């Protein structure tokens, strides 16, 4: 391979031939003559332009208050009526982008609303502390050039790109920093699309107090919440190569029993491992929903909501395929399908998994199956045994069927081989200090799960 070909390999992470590189550059609007001249001079051709990479998501799961929250925060004074929803008030939602770039954009969702919602005075800025924003960083966000956007029921809207003048390509400066995304709901929103278990503190103004997004101080947002509302995705613009890895699943991916504001869910720990080795070429985003199932419920609507949200089959387009730069999915799910309330057959879950993986493969996305962790001791003895038998059968399918591009053994990482139950050290709840439920690992258990992922198998670029 020529020196220029080696440069292409370093730039793009693949062993492209010159013919392949030329085709790509033509598709990107770059001249093949320039490619040839660059090769003759022994210099690399121009790099592909920056592209969008999803840096944060919060899977929309239903209308407030249907769902399982991080902590039981009383929001009756903030949202007196679930049917009315937000009423002429503002939100300041705190999110942690997994990667940073010079431009960002956000997606607002009315996925489970029953009436159009108008948002205006949208801002994005660097969080200082609490609901305060670092002075001078709070930037206006537009939608198709306008300062407001109306989203129809079932719809969503991406904002225009927002330049982040304070950004510097220095991981030590921005790693772990959080953005404050603020917006005002004009009038009454009606039922609010939300993600219940944020495990992150965000802030809301009181009803009828108007637009507060431009205010950088903390006094404008007196109420706090541990959930995210309306906002369900954020992209960053990065230079290639960049890749998004989606952690897809239920409460054990969403982070139940991990630390409030601690960012110690297993996808968070995996992210830090990947960034330590590969820098900002990879973004890990969390598409977990507490109570989510692979194959059920059969139908979902705002009028008949289910606390676990739409099934993995139903939400795949919005929560994975519509995201930017997705190259891989790690899928941990199925234990809720085997609950007494669902009582789904193993065969039904297996077929749904085959269907979802086929849809992802059709888009060129690799899918890694993760084995289900133990549920021994969760619920009655009879229910626990029935669920455990199905769990073992599904784990055998995940390990041996060949459906997945690889398997990560979370079961082995968290189970005590002597008892078949979760290891004792992983049971106490890290969110509230409670005794744990023998189903959800704590922060230590989530760390073990993330450490069980072999980075070399996950990262092939």
Residue, then its C-alpha position, 0 to 999 in steps of 0.5 A: x500500500x502506498x504512503x497515501x493509502x496508509x494515510x487514508x487508513x489512518x484517517x478513515x480507519x479502514x483499508x480502502x483502495x484508491x478506487x474506493x476512496x475516489x468513489x467516496x470523495x466523488x459522493x462527497x462532492x470532491x474532485x477525483x482529479x484532486x485525488x489523483x494530484x494528491x496521490x502524485x504529490x504524495x500528500x493525502x486527499x482532503x478529509x471527508x467533512x464533519x458529520x453528525x454523531x448522536x451524543x446523548x439520548x433519552x428514549x421517549x417512553x410515554x405520557x407523564x406520569x406513566x413510568x418508573x421514576x428515579x426517586x418519588x419526587x412530588x410534582x403536583x405543584x409543578x404539573x397540577x394536571x397530567x392532562x393539562x401538562x406543562x402550562x406556560x412554563x419553562x424547563x432546564x434539562x441537564x444532559x451529559x453529552x458523551x462526545x463534544x464537537x464545535x456544533x450541536x443540535x437537539x431533538x424535541x419530541x411529542x411522541x406521546x402527546x395528544x395535541x400540538x405543542x409549541x416550544x419557543x425561547x430554546x437555549x443550550x448552555x454549559x451547566x455551572x451548578x444546579x440550574x445555573x448556566x455559565x455566564x455567556x454560554x447560553x446560546x439561542x436555538x432555532x428551528x428552520x431559522x425560527x425561534x419557535x417550533x410546533x410539533x404535532x402529536x406523534x412527531x418530533x423536530x431537530x433543531x438547526x445546528x448551534x455553534x458552540x464558541x466555548x468548545x475546545x478540542x480538549x477531552x480533559x476540559x469537556x469530559x463529563x461536563x453537562x449541558x443545560x437545555x432550556x425551553x418554554x412551553x407556550x400555553x398548555x402542552x397536554x400530555x407530556x412525552x417524557x423519560x421517567x428515570x433520568x437519574x439526573x437532576x433537572x429543573x422546571x419553573x412554576x406554571x404560568x411563569x412564562x419564558x425563563x430559558x434566557x435566564x442564566x441564574x438558578x432562581x428562575x427554576x425553583x422546582x427540580x425533577x429526576x426525569x427528562x421531558x420532551x427532549x430525547x436526543x442531542x447530536x454533536x458534529x465531529x470529524x470522521x471517523x466517528x461512531x455511535x454505539x447504542x445500549x438498547x434495553x430495559x431498566x438494567x440499561x436505564x440504570x435502576x439502582x445506580x447512583x443519582x447524578x453519579x453517571x455509573x450505569x453500565x453504558x457510562x462505565x463502558x463509555x469511559x473505558x472506550x474514551x480512555x482507549x479510542x478518544x472521541x471517535x466513539x459515542x455511547x448512548x443509552x436507550x434503556x427504559x425501565x420495564x421495557x419488553x422485547x415483544x410486548x405490549x402488542x400495541x401502544x398508544x397514549x390513550x392506553x399507555x404501558x409503564x415500560x413504553x413501547x416494545x423494543x420492536x416498536x421503538x426501534x426506528x425512533x430509538x436506534x435507526x433514526x439516530x446519527x452515526x450508529x455502527x453498533x448496538x449492545x442489546x440487553x433485554x428480555x427479563x420483563x417479558x418473563x414477568x408474571x404479568x407478561x408471561x411471554x414464551x421464550x420462542x416469542x422473544x427469540x423470534x422478536x430478537x431475530x426480527x430486530x437484528x435483521x432490521x439492524x443488519x439491513x442498515x449495516x449495524x452490528x448487534x451484540x447480544x448481552x446475556x440476561x442477569x439473574x432474577x433469583x430472589x426477585x418476587x415469590x419463589x414460584x415466580x422467581x423459578x419460572x422466570x429463571x428457567x426462561x432466562x436460562x433458555x434465552x441466554x442459551x439462545x443468545x450465546x449459541x444461535x449465531x443471530x448476534x455478531x458477538x455476545x457479552x456475558x453479563x450473566x457471568x459477570x454478576x452471578x454467584x455460581x454457588x447460588x445462581x443469584x446475583x452476587x451479594x455485593x451487587x444487591x444493595x441499591x445505590x440510588x436510595x441506600x435500600x436493600x436492593x431487589x435481587x434483580x437490578x445491580x448496584x453501581x459496583x455490579x454495573x461496573x463489572x458488567x461494563x468490564x466484561x465487554x471486550x473492547x477489541x470485539x466491539x471496536x473494529x474501525 
